[in-house]
């Protein structure tokens, strides 16, 4: 049975994939998250999260053609599935609802 929950880092990676849209591949996701989080992230952590999200059916991927700038290597691009988008929507609603329950934060 495939897991359907998201860890915190997986959630960030999935959000980054959605934000980057057609430019979502491991290095662009790494750069996006490093800029947002203001810290260095190991590329293997990105790869691990991406493949875990694929296993959970929250992402799908496809290989694109090789480029000279990458020394003839191909890029794997990631796209959210409907299940991935639904998971993010559920988490957003849950977090928003819970934040509204915190008296000091609900008026902020």
C-alpha positions, 0 to 999 in steps of 0.5 A: 500500500502506498503512503498518502501522507506528506512530510514537511520537506516533501510538501516543500518539494511538491510546492516548488514543483507546482510553482516552477511548473514546466521548469521543475527538475531537480536542480531548479527545485534545489535552487528555488528551495535554497532561495526560499529557505535561505539555506543549502540543500543537498541535491540527493535530498531533493532526489530522494523526496522527488522519487518518494513523491512519485512512489506516492503518486503525487508526482509524475516525471518525464525525460527530456532531450539531451542538451550540449550545456549538460554535456549530452545528459537529459533532464528529468522534469516533474509534474504534479498529479491530481492526487498531489494537487489535492494533497496540497489543497487539503494541507493548505485548508487544514493549516489555515483552519488550525492557524485560525484557531490560534488566538494570537495568530488569527487576527494577524 
